[in-house]
């Protein structure tokens, strides 16, 4: 990173620290606006904000922009490049660009991209690469410990055993009921 970029980043930080929150005029008086703090330009002919009177809110203006040379740069001074696949990582220029992995990328593909970026010494701007790699590997290993096929087999076995137990219970209950009926018959005959 050149000295010029460093000074421009510091200048941008100063500008952004002075920048006020641009809130819609009289938002607190209009219930229909809710608490949406979206900026809308004041159009009224007597609007103090539109005229730029002292003591009233500032309006957005070009003076709050960051310097043109570093506009859109990350705070680290690198340009961010969105990455969706492994091939895009190898095209990155290490000195001036850092990667931002899209949130739509799945865990396995993200793991491959992070490892490739670490291998090529490309900086990942939206994640901590080491902790993310560890997290994904732990997740994948935890999935491997309990194979799905074995659990299905176990479930089938348990269902069969439950059915057999139910049949045995029914047969035992039927025997008990038959014995009770016989006893009842004997008791009724004696009376």
C-alpha positions in Angstrom: 0.0 0.0 0.0 1.4 3.3 -1.0 1.8 6.3 1.3 -0.7 8.2 -0.9 -3.5 5.6 -0.3 -2.7 5.6 3.5 -3.1 9.4 3.7 -6.3 9.3 1.6 -7.8 6.6 3.9 -7.0 8.8 7.0 -8.7 11.7 5.2 -11.7 9.6 4.4 -12.0 8.6 8.1 -11.9 12.3 9.1 -14.6 13.2 6.6 -16.8 10.3 7.6 -16.4 11.2 11.3 -17.7 14.7 10.7 -20.6 13.5 8.5 -24.0 13.9 10.2 -26.9 11.4 10.0 -29.0 12.7 7.1 -32.6 12.4 8.4 -35.8 13.4 6.6 -37.1 16.8 7.5 -39.8 16.8 10.3 -39.9 13.0 10.4 -40.6 13.2 14.1 -43.8 15.2 13.4 -45.3 12.9 10.8 -46.6 9.6 12.2 -47.0 8.1 8.7 -43.3 8.3 8.1 -42.8 6.1 11.2 -39.2 5.9 12.3 -37.8 5.5 8.8 -34.8 7.7 8.7 -34.6 7.7 4.9 -33.3 11.0 3.4 -35.7 12.9 1.2 -34.8 16.3 -0.2 -36.9 19.1 1.4 -39.1 20.8 -1.2 -40.9 23.5 0.8 -40.4 27.1 -0.1 -39.8 28.1 3.5 -37.7 25.1 4.5 -34.8 26.1 6.6 -32.9 23.0 5.7 -33.3 23.6 2.0 -32.0 27.1 2.4 -29.1 25.9 4.5 -29.7 28.2 7.5 -27.4 28.0 10.4 -28.5 25.8 13.3 -30.5 23.4 11.1 -29.7 20.0 9.7 -27.2 19.6 6.9 -28.2 18.2 3.6 -26.1 15.6 1.7 -23.6 17.3 -0.5 -20.5 16.3 -2.6 -18.3 17.6 0.3 -19.0 14.4 2.3 -17.8 12.1 -0.5 -14.6 10.1 0.0 -11.6 11.0 -2.2 -12.1 9.6 -5.7 -8.9 7.5 -5.8 -10.0 5.4 -2.8 -13.8 5.4 -3.3 -15.2 2.0 -2.6 -12.1 0.7 -0.9 -12.2 -1.4 2.2 -10.9 0.1 5.4 -7.7 -2.0 5.0 -7.0 -0.1 1.8 -7.8 -3.0 -0.5 -10.4 -3.1 -3.3 -13.0 -5.8 -2.5 -13.8 -8.3 -5.2 -16.8 -10.6 -4.8 -15.9 -14.2 -5.2 -18.4 -17.0 -6.1 -16.0 -19.8 -7.3 -12.5 -21.2 -6.9 -11.4 -19.9 -10.4 -12.0 -16.3 -9.3 -9.6 -16.5 -6.4 -6.6 -17.2 -8.6 -7.3 -14.0 -10.7 -7.0 -11.7 -7.7 -4.1 -9.2 -7.6 -2.7 -9.7 -4.1 -1.3 -6.3 -3.6 -4.4 -4.2 -4.3 -7.4 -6.6 -4.0 -9.0 -8.6 -1.2 -11.8 -11.1 -1.6 -15.3 -11.0 -0.2 -16.9 -14.5 -0.3 -20.6 -14.3 -1.2 -23.1 -15.4 1.4 -24.8 -17.7 -1.3 -21.7 -19.9 -1.4 -22.2 -23.2 0.4 -20.0 -24.6 3.2 -18.0 -27.1 1.1 -17.2 -24.6 -1.6 -16.5 -21.9 0.9 -13.9 -24.2 2.6 -12.2 -24.8 -0.7 -12.1 -21.1 -1.5 -10.7 -20.2 1.9 -8.0 -22.8 1.7 -7.0 -21.6 -1.8 -6.9 -18.0 -0.6 -4.7 -18.9 2.3 -2.4 -20.8 0.0 -2.1 -17.9 -2.4 -1.8 -15.3 0.5 -5.0 -13.5 -0.6 -6.7 -11.5 2.1 -10.3 -12.4 2.9 -12.1 -9.2 4.0 -15.4 -10.4 5.3 -14.3 -13.4 7.3 -11.5 -14.6 9.6 -10.2 -17.3 7.4 -8.6 -19.5 10.0 -11.6 -19.6 12.4 -14.0 -20.1 9.5 -12.0 -23.0 8.1 -12.0 -24.7 11.5 -15.7 -24.1 12.0 -16.6 -25.6 8.6 -14.3 -28.6 9.1 -15.8 -29.3 12.5 -19.3 -29.2 11.0 -18.4 -31.6 8.2 -16.7 -34.0 10.6 -19.7 -34.0 13.0 -21.9 -35.0 10.0 -19.5 -37.8 9.1 -19.6 -39.4 12.6 -23.3 -40.4 12.3 -23.8 -41.9 8.8 -27.3 -41.6 7.6 -27.5 -45.1 6.2 -26.7 -46.8 9.5 -29.3 -44.7 11.3 -32.0 -45.8 8.8 -31.0 -49.4 9.3 -31.2 -49.0 13.0 -34.6 -47.3 12.7 -35.9 -50.3 10.6 -34.6 -52.7 13.2 -36.3 -50.8 16.0 -39.6 -50.7 14.1 -39.5 -54.5 13.5 -38.7 -55.1 17.2 -41.5 -52.8 18.2 -44.0 -54.7 16.0 -42.8 -58.1 17.4 -43.1 -56.8 20.9 -46.6 -55.6 20.1 -47.6 -58.9 18.7 -46.2 -60.7 21.7 -48.1 -58.4 24.1 -51.3 -58.9 22.1 -50.9 -62.7 22.3 -50.2 -62.5 26.1 -53.3 -60.3 26.5 -55.4 -62.6 24.5 -54.3 -65.6 26.7 -55.1 -63.7 29.8 -58.5 -62.7 28.5 -59.2 -66.4 27.5 -58.3 -67.5 31.0 -60.6 -64.9 32.6 -63.5 -66.0 30.4 -62.9 -69.6 31.5 -62.8 -68.6 35.2 -66.0 -66.6 34.7 -67.7 -69.6 33.1 -66.7 -71.8 36.0 -67.9 -69.3 38.5 -71.3 -68.9 36.8 -71.8 -72.6 36.6 -71.2 -73.0 40.3 -73.8 -70.4 41.2 
